[in-house]
Amino acid sequence: MARGKKRSNKQGPVRIWLWRLFKTGLVVGFLAAIALVVAVLVVRSSLPGFEDLKSSPNGQMIRVLDVNGTELFSMGPSYGEWLPYAEIPVVMKDAMIAVEDRRYANHPGVDPIGIARSIRVRMQRGHWAQGGSTITQQLARNVFLNNNRTFGRKGREILLALAMERKFSKEQILELYLNKVYYGGGAYGIDAASRRFFAHSARDLGLGEAAIIAGLVKAPSRYSPTADATAAIDRATVVLEVMQDAGAITAAEAANTNPASVKLAPEPRQNSVRYFTDWALPQLDLLIDETVEPIEVWTTLDLDMQRAATAAILSRVPAGAQGALVAIDRDGAVRAMVGGTDYVTSNYNRATEAVRQPGSAWKVFVYMAALEAGYAPDDMVTDEPITIGDWTPRNSGNSYAGDIDVRTAFAFSKNTVAAAIGNDIGTSSIANMARRFGITTPINTNPSMVLGTSDVRLIDMTRAFASISAKGIAITPFGITKVQTMKGDLLYQSKFDGSRVLVDPWVAAGITDLMQTAVNTGTGRAAQIGRPAAGKTGTTSSNKDGWFLGFSSGLTTGVWMGRDDAKPVGGLQGGRAPATAFAQFMKTAVAKRKVEQFDTELVLPEWQLEPDEGELFGEPEDGIYVDENGMPIETGRGIEYDLEDGEAADSPRLDQDWIDNVLGRGGDPAPRKPEPVPAKKPKPTAPPGQPEPLIPEAARIEPQ
């Protein structure tokens, strides 16, 4: 008995200690529960409302559309259309619950079983390998927190999840989750994911598609169909098995669903169109201030024209060379832009950034300046050898036609006549004309500048020709027609300004007359498209650059071809590959447009014409470069002036008597329009060795 009493005395303090510990635990637990309830209520009161959460994106989405509303691509996060709970397919909801939170309908926002399982796996593997987060916790993390795996963040996540369960219904939470969670590929929400991966609305999701989307949440970058289609399909197969195990689908439904048969949307092309969007989208910074709300950007690009432009460049560019094309509509809208043969290989935009010599394409400025100074297409000029200072240009084949009219000199691309005109009216007036028509690069005023020795950009030259097509009204290329929010609120609308006149309409009509001649029977005959077209070729020394620029039915197109390293390209001339690419593109681009006649139609006989390239002999005198404001700038020597060797040709003497004879024309030239201005007929200086110069330097006529 004594021993029993002694043992009883020993156990008394232990029981008392355990009882006290139990009571303390109850009190602490009770106080903790109260604190948790208070914290949940406080957090609940601070949570945004359901509508506020629906309209709070995580970043700005920009959808880029072509002129007809076809999506080119999306920038930033894509949210798609918000689908209410009732409109979300049942298979999508079942798939997500089965794979992410099987006990979603029964827990209060936190799943103790899932947490216990996560801790057990953590202890077994030594790292966090399995999450215990519910759908509510994931939503809280996506909306309010980050993905850092810390106990502090986890605690806040649990608190937010409990608060959200108190404030929102299960249906609202699942609606928020399915419309806001990230699914990879820039897509937030099931509608954006469905459009991104399957090219249709989430309302039409099938079981296999829903399984693919549900499988993305675990690791969007790993299981995205755009990143690894095989991994996405394997993951979807696992989702179907989980759905069957959870009772969401039957074994027959699982067996009859093959994720591998799901048709995935084709990947957006990262090629030709990107040259245009890279050029156009930076303009947004100058057009709108909206930087948060998702927007739609309607561009000027016509996808059909873009495809035709890409095909024309790829099929016509010489091997080893690059090609570029710009097509501008009558209001300045850029309908197509190709900056190279392959964007993925090289995203350098040769249409907007590269600067190259234009060769004889530059003569449009020479002849426009001449027309403005008083020349007319029917005025007589003399095609004969000429020396200006130390510079002696010559025609291809070293042949000279004698007395011919301005129209014929342009059609045959006579270099000596262009040099004489430049000497007569002054190269500064030609530089001024080029500046007026949008040439932004430095322009030299050497005598040889009349043959295109100043570097230019393709888009600037195309802009100049578009302004000629517009009868002398300034055309400014642009790539964005309007910007609006996803709700339809208009943020920007382009407007055409046709108020700035560059030259009188009769000057534009005169140069159009000359350019139509060049296409009809001149160096640009390969650019004929079966309807009135006007244009000009250009070729630089040793076939380093080939150009063709022209217009028809209100659409102006410029084509350039050459190597990036400026090495010669065998057989590259403006009247060959570039002119042929122009014709191939324009036949498609203007096929549905009304045929438009020019003010003057001219048809000359088809005789062998000289190519537009020429040669420069001797050192040209030191000229100056002028900036975009026409002010002189310092420059050094080293500019390459020699142009391509022409092909000698045995042809009849192309004098004016011969031309009049083949045209069946005699007597005085036809009257010109408008009222004629006294013409200044250049008489070139004779080369060294001639008895006396035909026109001394002192008699040079400067521009008025």
PLY file of the C-alpha trace (Angstrom):
ply
format ascii 1.0
element vertex 704
property float x
property float y
property float z
element edge 703
property int vertex1
property int vertex2
end_header
0.00 0.00 0.00
2.85 2.31 0.78
4.27 1.78 -2.72
0.91 2.60 -4.36
0.63 5.83 -2.48
4.17 6.75 -3.45
3.51 6.13 -7.19
0.29 8.14 -6.96
2.18 11.05 -5.46
4.72 10.88 -8.34
2.05 10.89 -11.08
0.11 13.80 -9.64
2.43 16.60 -10.76
2.69 15.14 -14.34
-1.06 15.05 -14.73
-1.32 18.53 -13.38
1.37 19.73 -15.80
-0.36 18.05 -18.78
-3.69 19.47 -17.74
-2.27 22.94 -17.48
-0.57 22.56 -20.85
-3.86 21.39 -22.37
-5.75 24.32 -20.91
-3.05 26.71 -22.11
-3.28 25.21 -25.57
-7.03 25.62 -25.54
-6.72 29.24 -24.53
-3.98 29.93 -27.11
-5.91 28.07 -29.77
-9.07 29.95 -28.89
-7.23 33.26 -28.98
-5.52 32.25 -32.27
-8.88 31.31 -33.72
-10.27 34.66 -32.69
-7.22 36.39 -34.15
-7.59 34.40 -37.37
-11.27 35.25 -37.62
-10.54 38.91 -37.00
-7.70 38.86 -39.55
-9.89 37.14 -42.12
-12.67 39.67 -41.54
-10.22 42.56 -41.83
-8.73 41.17 -45.03
-12.21 40.40 -46.34
-13.27 43.98 -45.82
-10.24 45.23 -47.75
-10.66 42.92 -50.73
-11.80 44.48 -54.02
-15.27 43.65 -55.22
-15.97 40.96 -57.77
-16.41 43.43 -60.64
-13.18 45.19 -59.70
-11.25 41.92 -59.82
-12.73 41.16 -63.22
-11.42 44.42 -64.66
-7.91 44.46 -63.23
-5.45 43.09 -65.82
-1.83 42.46 -64.94
-0.42 44.39 -67.93
-1.38 46.02 -71.20
-2.35 43.81 -74.11
-1.97 45.12 -77.65
-3.71 43.30 -80.50
-2.31 44.27 -83.88
-4.71 43.96 -86.83
-4.36 44.41 -90.56
-6.53 46.82 -92.54
-9.33 44.22 -92.77
-9.29 43.30 -89.06
-7.26 40.11 -89.33
-5.02 39.69 -86.28
-1.34 39.89 -87.12
-0.12 39.14 -83.59
-0.52 40.21 -79.96
1.92 42.01 -77.73
1.98 41.75 -73.97
-0.43 39.59 -71.99
-3.54 38.40 -73.82
-6.81 38.22 -71.86
-9.35 37.27 -74.47
-13.05 37.57 -73.69
-14.30 37.29 -70.10
-16.61 34.27 -69.85
-19.25 34.23 -67.11
-19.47 31.05 -65.05
-22.59 29.82 -66.85
-20.90 30.15 -70.27
-17.77 28.21 -69.36
-17.99 24.65 -70.73
-18.61 22.04 -68.04
-15.70 19.93 -69.28
-13.38 22.89 -68.69
-14.58 23.38 -65.12
-14.47 19.66 -64.36
-10.99 19.28 -65.81
-9.58 22.16 -63.78
-11.14 21.03 -60.51
-10.06 17.42 -61.01
-6.43 18.22 -61.69
-5.91 21.23 -59.42
-8.31 20.92 -56.45
-10.44 17.78 -56.23
-11.99 18.80 -52.88
-12.74 22.35 -54.11
-16.44 22.18 -53.32
-15.91 21.14 -49.67
-12.96 23.04 -48.21
-13.13 26.62 -46.80
-10.36 27.95 -49.05
-7.55 25.85 -47.56
-7.30 22.06 -47.87
-5.65 20.53 -44.74
-5.30 17.18 -46.50
-3.49 18.76 -49.40
-1.18 20.69 -47.05
-0.38 17.52 -45.08
0.42 15.67 -48.29
2.68 18.50 -49.43
4.58 18.49 -46.10
5.00 14.70 -46.22
6.50 14.88 -49.74
8.72 17.73 -48.59
10.10 15.60 -45.75
10.64 12.62 -48.03
12.43 14.46 -50.85
14.07 17.30 -48.98
12.49 20.00 -51.15
9.08 21.27 -52.09
7.96 19.00 -54.93
4.18 18.98 -54.57
1.94 21.91 -53.87
-0.96 21.80 -51.47
-2.55 25.00 -52.76
-6.24 25.07 -53.53
-7.76 26.88 -56.49
-8.63 29.73 -54.13
-5.04 29.95 -52.90
-3.71 29.96 -56.46
-6.11 32.76 -57.37
-5.00 34.77 -54.34
-1.37 34.26 -55.28
-1.95 35.25 -58.91
-3.96 38.35 -58.10
-2.35 39.70 -54.93
1.02 38.01 -54.32
3.99 36.48 -56.13
5.40 32.99 -56.57
8.17 33.18 -53.96
8.19 29.97 -51.90
8.49 31.39 -48.38
6.48 30.73 -45.24
5.59 34.41 -44.98
4.10 34.47 -48.46
2.34 31.16 -47.81
0.79 32.56 -44.65
-0.55 35.61 -46.47
-1.82 33.36 -49.25
-3.80 31.23 -46.76
-5.23 34.32 -45.09
-6.31 35.78 -48.43
-7.83 32.47 -49.52
-9.91 32.21 -46.35
-11.04 35.81 -46.77
-11.96 35.30 -50.42
-14.04 32.25 -49.55
-15.94 34.38 -47.07
-16.55 37.16 -49.59
-17.17 35.29 -52.85
-19.13 32.20 -53.80
-17.45 29.08 -55.13
-18.81 29.88 -58.60
-17.37 33.40 -58.51
-13.96 32.17 -57.37
-13.83 29.54 -60.11
-14.96 32.12 -62.68
-12.17 34.48 -61.59
-9.64 31.68 -61.61
-10.47 30.37 -65.07
-10.49 33.87 -66.55
-7.31 35.19 -64.92
-4.78 32.37 -64.47
-1.78 32.28 -66.83
-1.78 29.42 -69.32
1.42 30.14 -71.24
2.06 31.75 -74.60
1.14 35.15 -73.17
-2.45 33.98 -72.59
-4.31 34.86 -69.39
-7.67 33.15 -69.01
-9.20 30.21 -70.83
-10.58 32.27 -73.72
-7.19 33.77 -74.53
-5.62 30.32 -74.20
-8.25 28.74 -76.44
-7.78 31.39 -79.12
-4.01 31.22 -78.78
-3.71 27.43 -79.02
-6.87 26.37 -80.92
-7.94 29.55 -82.78
-11.49 29.60 -81.42
-13.47 30.82 -78.43
-13.35 28.94 -75.12
-17.14 28.51 -75.40
-16.44 25.80 -77.97
-13.83 23.83 -76.04
-14.01 20.06 -76.34
-12.87 17.51 -73.76
-9.43 17.02 -75.32
-8.83 20.77 -75.63
-10.01 21.35 -72.04
-7.59 18.67 -70.84
-4.70 20.40 -72.63
-5.56 23.79 -71.09
-6.08 22.32 -67.61
-2.69 20.66 -67.84
-0.93 23.96 -68.52
-1.41 25.51 -65.07
1.15 23.22 -63.45
3.98 24.49 -65.70
2.86 26.80 -68.54
6.29 27.12 -70.13
6.93 23.36 -70.06
3.55 22.10 -71.26
2.59 24.88 -73.67
1.62 23.45 -77.08
3.65 26.21 -78.74
6.74 25.22 -76.77
6.43 21.42 -76.78
3.33 19.89 -78.37
4.32 16.37 -77.30
4.67 17.38 -73.66
1.31 19.15 -73.80
-0.40 16.05 -75.19
1.23 13.75 -72.62
0.14 16.08 -69.82
-3.42 16.18 -71.21
-3.53 12.37 -71.13
-2.69 12.50 -67.42
-5.46 15.06 -66.89
-7.98 12.72 -68.53
-6.91 9.89 -66.22
-7.31 12.15 -63.18
-10.75 13.25 -64.41
-11.80 9.63 -64.75
-10.48 8.80 -61.28
-12.38 11.75 -59.84
-15.59 10.65 -61.52
-15.80 13.72 -63.76
-15.84 11.57 -66.92
-16.47 7.91 -67.64
-13.88 5.38 -68.74
-15.49 5.35 -72.19
-15.20 9.13 -72.51
-11.57 8.99 -71.48
-10.84 6.20 -73.95
-12.59 7.98 -76.82
-10.68 11.25 -76.31
-7.31 11.49 -77.97
-5.43 14.73 -77.19
-3.03 14.01 -80.05
-5.91 14.50 -82.52
-6.63 18.02 -81.27
-5.95 20.54 -84.04
-3.59 23.23 -82.84
-3.65 26.76 -84.25
-0.77 27.53 -86.62
2.00 29.62 -85.13
1.89 33.29 -86.11
4.47 33.97 -88.80
7.52 35.78 -87.51
8.67 36.65 -90.99
7.77 39.33 -93.52
4.96 41.01 -91.53
7.31 41.75 -88.65
9.31 44.17 -90.81
6.16 46.27 -91.03
5.08 45.98 -87.40
8.58 46.77 -86.14
8.37 50.00 -88.15
4.74 50.91 -87.42
4.21 50.12 -83.72
6.78 52.58 -82.29
4.49 55.28 -83.73
2.04 54.45 -80.91
4.13 56.47 -78.46
3.32 59.61 -80.44
-0.35 58.81 -81.01
-1.84 57.75 -77.65
-1.21 57.99 -73.92
-3.03 54.82 -72.82
-0.55 52.38 -71.27
-2.75 50.14 -69.11
-6.03 49.21 -70.75
-5.89 46.55 -73.49
-6.04 48.11 -76.96
-6.52 47.15 -80.59
-4.22 48.72 -83.16
-5.62 48.78 -86.69
-2.77 49.04 -89.17
-2.63 49.93 -92.86
-1.13 46.58 -93.83
-3.08 44.50 -96.35
-2.20 40.85 -95.76
-3.02 39.86 -99.33
-0.69 42.54 -100.67
1.94 41.57 -98.11
1.88 37.96 -99.28
2.18 39.10 -102.89
5.06 41.42 -101.99
6.91 38.66 -100.14
6.44 36.24 -103.03
7.65 38.82 -105.56
10.85 39.53 -103.63
11.65 35.90 -102.87
11.04 34.74 -106.44
12.91 37.57 -108.18
15.86 38.49 -105.96
19.20 37.21 -107.34
20.99 34.48 -105.41
23.04 35.82 -102.53
21.31 39.20 -102.63
18.70 40.88 -100.45
15.51 42.57 -101.54
13.09 45.14 -100.12
9.70 46.47 -101.18
7.39 49.23 -99.97
3.87 49.85 -101.32
2.15 53.14 -100.41
-1.48 53.99 -101.14
-2.65 57.38 -102.41
-3.19 58.69 -98.85
0.19 57.48 -97.50
-1.06 54.20 -96.02
1.67 51.56 -96.25
-0.05 48.47 -97.66
2.97 46.18 -97.85
6.54 46.24 -96.57
9.28 43.67 -97.06
12.58 44.51 -95.40
14.56 41.45 -96.45
14.32 37.89 -97.64
13.94 36.39 -94.16
13.06 38.17 -90.91
14.15 35.30 -88.67
17.62 35.28 -90.19
17.95 39.08 -90.26
15.47 41.57 -88.82
17.38 44.50 -90.34
14.77 46.46 -92.29
16.28 47.37 -95.64
13.10 49.17 -96.64
13.35 51.79 -93.88
16.90 51.73 -92.54
19.35 50.86 -95.33
20.87 53.77 -97.28
22.06 53.03 -100.84
22.74 54.98 -104.03
19.63 55.17 -106.26
21.40 55.46 -109.62
19.23 56.83 -112.42
16.07 56.60 -110.30
17.33 59.93 -108.96
16.70 61.52 -112.36
13.07 62.14 -111.41
14.33 65.00 -109.23
16.62 66.25 -112.01
13.80 66.40 -114.54
11.21 67.77 -112.09
13.60 70.58 -111.24
14.09 71.13 -114.97
10.33 71.20 -115.63
9.85 73.67 -112.80
12.68 75.82 -114.19
11.00 76.07 -117.59
11.78 72.91 -119.50
8.95 71.01 -121.19
8.78 67.40 -122.40
8.92 68.51 -126.04
11.83 70.92 -125.65
14.96 70.11 -127.64
18.22 69.19 -125.91
21.51 67.92 -127.29
22.89 64.51 -126.43
26.63 64.81 -126.97
29.88 64.48 -125.00
30.23 66.89 -122.10
32.85 67.75 -119.49
32.01 69.66 -116.33
35.15 70.57 -114.45
37.12 67.35 -114.20
34.08 65.15 -114.69
33.20 63.55 -118.01
30.06 61.40 -117.94
29.12 59.22 -120.85
26.14 57.24 -122.05
25.99 53.48 -122.05
27.67 52.16 -125.18
29.39 55.54 -125.59
26.74 56.56 -128.16
25.12 59.95 -128.56
21.89 60.87 -130.31
22.45 64.56 -130.98
19.34 66.77 -130.89
16.44 65.02 -129.15
13.56 66.15 -126.96
13.42 65.96 -123.16
10.93 63.12 -123.24
13.23 60.99 -125.37
16.26 61.82 -123.21
14.40 60.59 -120.13
13.06 57.47 -121.85
16.54 56.51 -123.05
18.06 57.61 -119.70
20.69 59.81 -121.35
23.37 60.57 -118.77
24.96 63.42 -120.72
21.64 65.25 -121.01
20.99 64.84 -117.26
24.48 66.21 -116.59
23.87 69.18 -118.90
20.52 69.92 -117.28
22.10 69.79 -113.83
24.85 72.13 -115.02
22.21 74.49 -116.41
19.71 74.70 -113.56
22.21 74.07 -110.75
22.53 70.97 -108.61
21.34 72.89 -105.56
17.89 73.24 -107.14
17.83 69.46 -107.69
18.79 68.89 -104.04
16.02 71.26 -103.01
13.51 69.33 -105.11
14.58 66.04 -103.48
14.25 67.60 -100.03
10.74 68.80 -100.82
9.72 65.30 -101.83
10.90 63.72 -98.57
14.53 62.65 -99.04
15.92 62.82 -95.49
19.49 61.61 -96.02
22.40 63.97 -96.84
22.46 65.13 -100.47
25.69 66.04 -102.24
25.80 68.81 -104.82
28.64 67.46 -106.95
27.88 67.59 -110.68
27.65 63.78 -110.62
24.75 63.92 -108.19
22.39 63.98 -111.21
23.20 60.29 -111.71
22.21 59.30 -108.17
25.40 59.35 -106.08
23.69 60.41 -102.82
22.57 57.62 -100.49
18.81 57.31 -99.97
16.28 55.08 -98.21
13.77 53.01 -100.14
10.82 54.31 -98.13
11.85 57.92 -98.82
12.16 57.32 -102.56
8.81 55.52 -102.61
7.28 58.43 -100.71
8.60 60.83 -103.36
7.07 58.81 -106.19
3.78 58.60 -104.25
3.74 62.40 -104.04
4.23 62.56 -107.81
1.34 60.11 -108.22
-0.73 62.45 -106.04
-0.09 65.24 -108.58
2.43 67.05 -106.45
0.68 66.84 -103.05
2.88 65.76 -100.15
2.33 62.17 -99.06
3.53 61.00 -95.65
3.79 57.21 -95.12
1.98 55.91 -92.04
1.20 52.49 -90.63
-1.64 52.96 -88.10
-5.19 53.92 -89.05
-6.87 53.80 -85.65
-6.40 52.70 -82.06
-9.26 51.70 -79.78
-9.81 49.96 -76.48
-11.23 46.47 -76.33
-14.50 48.11 -75.33
-14.56 50.07 -78.57
-13.55 53.50 -77.26
-11.66 55.33 -80.02
-8.24 56.63 -78.92
-6.83 57.68 -82.30
-8.00 58.00 -85.90
-5.70 58.88 -88.79
-6.60 61.79 -91.06
-5.23 62.57 -94.50
-3.77 66.04 -94.92
-3.69 66.99 -98.58
-2.98 70.66 -98.01
0.77 70.75 -98.67
1.59 71.18 -102.35
5.16 70.39 -103.39
5.06 71.35 -107.06
2.48 72.69 -109.48
0.22 69.97 -110.90
1.63 70.50 -114.41
5.14 69.69 -113.13
3.85 66.42 -111.65
1.95 65.73 -114.89
5.10 66.36 -116.92
7.28 63.96 -114.93
4.46 61.38 -115.00
4.46 61.74 -118.79
8.19 61.01 -118.84
7.94 58.08 -116.42
5.09 56.51 -118.36
7.30 56.67 -121.42
10.09 54.86 -119.54
7.69 52.01 -118.72
6.01 51.88 -122.12
9.16 51.69 -124.24
12.12 52.69 -122.10
14.36 51.05 -119.55
11.37 50.05 -117.42
9.53 47.92 -119.96
9.73 44.86 -117.68
7.48 46.73 -115.24
4.45 46.74 -117.56
1.34 45.33 -115.87
-1.36 45.58 -118.54
-2.66 48.95 -117.38
-1.18 52.47 -117.28
1.97 52.53 -115.15
4.71 55.09 -114.68
8.11 54.56 -113.13
11.87 54.74 -113.28
14.70 52.26 -113.03
18.00 52.76 -111.27
21.29 50.85 -111.35
24.54 51.75 -109.60
28.17 50.93 -110.30
28.98 47.31 -111.17
25.39 46.26 -110.45
25.68 46.87 -106.72
22.13 48.21 -106.47
19.04 47.69 -108.61
15.92 49.86 -108.23
12.51 50.24 -109.70
9.94 52.71 -108.42
6.58 53.40 -109.99
2.83 53.72 -109.58
-0.47 52.67 -111.07
-4.13 53.01 -110.00
-3.20 55.03 -106.93
-0.67 52.54 -105.53
3.03 53.41 -105.50
5.65 50.68 -105.09
9.40 50.85 -104.65
11.72 47.86 -105.04
15.41 47.65 -104.17
17.79 44.70 -104.55
21.46 44.27 -103.71
23.88 42.80 -101.20
24.25 44.08 -97.65
28.02 44.28 -98.14
27.55 46.34 -101.33
29.40 43.83 -103.50
28.41 43.57 -107.18
25.56 41.24 -108.12
25.87 39.66 -111.54
23.13 40.73 -113.92
21.39 43.00 -111.41
19.92 46.00 -113.20
16.93 48.09 -112.27
15.14 47.17 -115.48
15.48 43.46 -114.82
14.86 41.79 -111.42
13.50 44.88 -109.57
11.20 45.88 -112.45
10.01 42.28 -112.81
9.31 42.03 -109.06
7.39 45.31 -109.30
5.24 43.93 -112.11
4.60 40.63 -110.32
3.48 42.40 -107.17
1.44 45.15 -108.81
-0.54 42.78 -111.02
-1.95 41.24 -107.85
-2.08 44.40 -105.73
-4.15 46.50 -108.16
-6.13 43.67 -109.76
-9.36 44.72 -108.02
-8.80 48.44 -108.48
-10.29 50.57 -111.21
-8.00 51.18 -114.18
-6.91 54.81 -114.05
-5.52 56.67 -117.05
-2.81 59.28 -116.62
-3.30 62.81 -117.85
-1.07 62.10 -120.86
-0.73 58.80 -122.67
2.40 58.33 -124.75
3.42 55.39 -126.88
6.91 55.33 -128.38
8.33 52.63 -130.67
10.05 49.65 -129.15
13.66 49.93 -130.27
16.73 48.80 -128.49
17.18 51.29 -125.67
20.23 51.99 -123.62
20.26 50.73 -120.03
19.97 53.43 -117.42
23.43 52.85 -115.97
26.37 54.99 -117.00
30.00 55.78 -116.30
31.78 58.74 -114.79
35.27 59.65 -115.99
37.75 61.81 -114.12
37.46 63.12 -110.60
34.30 65.10 -109.94
34.88 68.47 -108.43
34.56 68.76 -104.69
30.92 69.48 -103.98
29.12 69.82 -100.69
26.52 67.82 -98.82
23.44 69.47 -97.43
21.41 68.37 -94.42
17.65 67.93 -94.14
17.25 71.69 -93.86
19.31 72.36 -96.96
22.30 73.64 -94.98
25.82 72.62 -96.08
27.64 70.06 -93.96
31.28 69.01 -93.93
32.20 65.77 -95.66
35.33 64.06 -96.85
36.27 62.39 -100.06
35.90 58.70 -100.67
32.43 58.74 -102.30
32.22 56.23 -105.13
31.06 57.93 -108.31
31.73 55.46 -111.06
28.62 53.71 -112.29
28.22 50.43 -114.11
29.81 49.78 -117.48
27.12 49.80 -120.09
26.76 47.30 -122.85
27.90 48.55 -126.24
25.10 48.30 -128.73
24.99 48.68 -132.45
21.91 50.80 -132.91
20.76 53.41 -135.40
21.64 57.00 -134.67
18.97 58.13 -132.25
18.69 61.69 -133.42
15.50 63.71 -133.53
14.99 63.13 -137.27
14.99 59.36 -136.69
12.56 59.70 -133.75
10.20 61.94 -135.75
10.34 59.48 -138.62
9.42 56.39 -136.61
6.68 58.30 -134.82
5.27 59.59 -138.08
5.62 63.05 -136.61
6.76 66.16 -138.41
6.72 69.89 -138.08
6.64 71.76 -134.84
6.32 69.85 -131.58
2.81 69.49 -130.19
1.80 72.32 -127.87
2.42 71.61 -124.23
0.21 72.21 -121.22
-0.09 74.47 -119.34
0.90 77.76 -120.98
4.54 77.22 -121.99
7.38 78.82 -120.10
10.43 79.88 -122.16
12.59 76.76 -122.16
16.20 76.69 -121.17
17.86 74.29 -123.57
21.17 73.06 -122.18
24.11 73.11 -124.53
26.84 71.02 -122.96
30.44 72.04 -122.67
32.61 70.27 -125.21
35.18 67.81 -123.90
38.86 68.72 -123.88
40.28 68.91 -127.38
37.25 70.53 -129.02
37.93 73.89 -130.78
35.73 75.89 -128.44
33.18 75.13 -125.71
29.54 75.23 -126.65
28.64 76.98 -123.41
31.19 78.74 -121.22
31.03 78.53 -117.45
30.13 82.20 -117.29
26.98 81.53 -119.29
25.65 78.98 -116.82
21.99 79.65 -116.01
21.35 79.51 -112.31
17.92 78.54 -110.92
15.51 81.39 -110.44
0 1
1 2
2 3
3 4
4 5
5 6
6 7
7 8
8 9
9 10
10 11
11 12
12 13
13 14
14 15
15 16
16 17
17 18
18 19
19 20
20 21
21 22
22 23
23 24
24 25
25 26
26 27
27 28
28 29
29 30
30 31
31 32
32 33
33 34
34 35
35 36
36 37
37 38
38 39
39 40
40 41
41 42
42 43
43 44
44 45
45 46
46 47
47 48
48 49
49 50
50 51
51 52
52 53
53 54
54 55
55 56
56 57
57 58
58 59
59 60
60 61
61 62
62 63
63 64
64 65
65 66
66 67
67 68
68 69
69 70
70 71
71 72
72 73
73 74
74 75
75 76
76 77
77 78
78 79
79 80
80 81
81 82
82 83
83 84
84 85
85 86
86 87
87 88
88 89
89 90
90 91
91 92
92 93
93 94
94 95
95 96
96 97
97 98
98 99
99 100
100 101
101 102
102 103
103 104
104 105
105 106
106 107
107 108
108 109
109 110
110 111
111 112
112 113
113 114
114 115
115 116
116 117
117 118
118 119
119 120
120 121
121 122
122 123
123 124
124 125
125 126
126 127
127 128
128 129
129 130
130 131
131 132
132 133
133 134
134 135
135 136
136 137
137 138
138 139
139 140
140 141
141 142
142 143
143 144
144 145
145 146
146 147
147 148
148 149
149 150
150 151
151 152
152 153
153 154
154 155
155 156
156 157
157 158
158 159
159 160
160 161
161 162
162 163
163 164
164 165
165 166
166 167
167 168
168 169
169 170
170 171
171 172
172 173
173 174
174 175
175 176
176 177
177 178
178 179
179 180
180 181
181 182
182 183
183 184
184 185
185 186
186 187
187 188
188 189
189 190
190 191
191 192
192 193
193 194
194 195
195 196
196 197
197 198
198 199
199 200
200 201
201 202
202 203
203 204
204 205
205 206
206 207
207 208
208 209
209 210
210 211
211 212
212 213
213 214
214 215
215 216
216 217
217 218
218 219
219 220
220 221
221 222
222 223
223 224
224 225
225 226
226 227
227 228
228 229
229 230
230 231
231 232
232 233
233 234
234 235
235 236
236 237
237 238
238 239
239 240
240 241
241 242
242 243
243 244
244 245
245 246
246 247
247 248
248 249
249 250
250 251
251 252
252 253
253 254
254 255
255 256
256 257
257 258
258 259
259 260
260 261
261 262
262 263
263 264
264 265
265 266
266 267
267 268
268 269
269 270
270 271
271 272
272 273
273 274
274 275
275 276
276 277
277 278
278 279
279 280
280 281
281 282
282 283
283 284
284 285
285 286
286 287
287 288
288 289
289 290
290 291
291 292
292 293
293 294
294 295
295 296
296 297
297 298
298 299
299 300
300 301
301 302
302 303
303 304
304 305
305 306
306 307
307 308
308 309
309 310
310 311
311 312
312 313
313 314
314 315
315 316
316 317
317 318
318 319
319 320
320 321
321 322
322 323
323 324
324 325
325 326
326 327
327 328
328 329
329 330
330 331
331 332
332 333
333 334
334 335
335 336
336 337
337 338
338 339
339 340
340 341
341 342
342 343
343 344
344 345
345 346
346 347
347 348
348 349
349 350
350 351
351 352
352 353
353 354
354 355
355 356
356 357
357 358
358 359
359 360
360 361
361 362
362 363
363 364
364 365
365 366
366 367
367 368
368 369
369 370
370 371
371 372
372 373
373 374
374 375
375 376
376 377
377 378
378 379
379 380
380 381
381 382
382 383
383 384
384 385
385 386
386 387
387 388
388 389
389 390
390 391
391 392
392 393
393 394
394 395
395 396
396 397
397 398
398 399
399 400
400 401
401 402
402 403
403 404
404 405
405 406
406 407
407 408
408 409
409 410
410 411
411 412
412 413
413 414
414 415
415 416
416 417
417 418
418 419
419 420
420 421
421 422
422 423
423 424
424 425
425 426
426 427
427 428
428 429
429 430
430 431
431 432
432 433
433 434
434 435
435 436
436 437
437 438
438 439
439 440
440 441
441 442
442 443
443 444
444 445
445 446
446 447
447 448
448 449
449 450
450 451
451 452
452 453
453 454
454 455
455 456
456 457
457 458
458 459
459 460
460 461
461 462
462 463
463 464
464 465
465 466
466 467
467 468
468 469
469 470
470 471
471 472
472 473
473 474
474 475
475 476
476 477
477 478
478 479
479 480
480 481
481 482
482 483
483 484
484 485
485 486
486 487
487 488
488 489
489 490
490 491
491 492
492 493
493 494
494 495
495 496
496 497
497 498
498 499
499 500
500 501
501 502
502 503
503 504
504 505
505 506
506 507
507 508
508 509
509 510
510 511
511 512
512 513
513 514
514 515
515 516
516 517
517 518
518 519
519 520
520 521
521 522
522 523
523 524
524 525
525 526
526 527
527 528
528 529
529 530
530 531
531 532
532 533
533 534
534 535
535 536
536 537
537 538
538 539
539 540
540 541
541 542
542 543
543 544
544 545
545 546
546 547
547 548
548 549
549 550
550 551
551 552
552 553
553 554
554 555
555 556
556 557
557 558
558 559
559 560
560 561
561 562
562 563
563 564
564 565
565 566
566 567
567 568
568 569
569 570
570 571
571 572
572 573
573 574
574 575
575 576
576 577
577 578
578 579
579 580
580 581
581 582
582 583
583 584
584 585
585 586
586 587
587 588
588 589
589 590
590 591
591 592
592 593
593 594
594 595
595 596
596 597
597 598
598 599
599 600
600 601
601 602
602 603
603 604
604 605
605 606
606 607
607 608
608 609
609 610
610 611
611 612
612 613
613 614
614 615
615 616
616 617
617 618
618 619
619 620
620 621
621 622
622 623
623 624
624 625
625 626
626 627
627 628
628 629
629 630
630 631
631 632
632 633
633 634
634 635
635 636
636 637
637 638
638 639
639 640
640 641
641 642
642 643
643 644
644 645
645 646
646 647
647 648
648 649
649 650
650 651
651 652
652 653
653 654
654 655
655 656
656 657
657 658
658 659
659 660
660 661
661 662
662 663
663 664
664 665
665 666
666 667
667 668
668 669
669 670
670 671
671 672
672 673
673 674
674 675
675 676
676 677
677 678
678 679
679 680
680 681
681 682
682 683
683 684
684 685
685 686
686 687
687 688
688 689
689 690
690 691
691 692
692 693
693 694
694 695
695 696
696 697
697 698
698 699
699 700
700 701
701 702
702 703
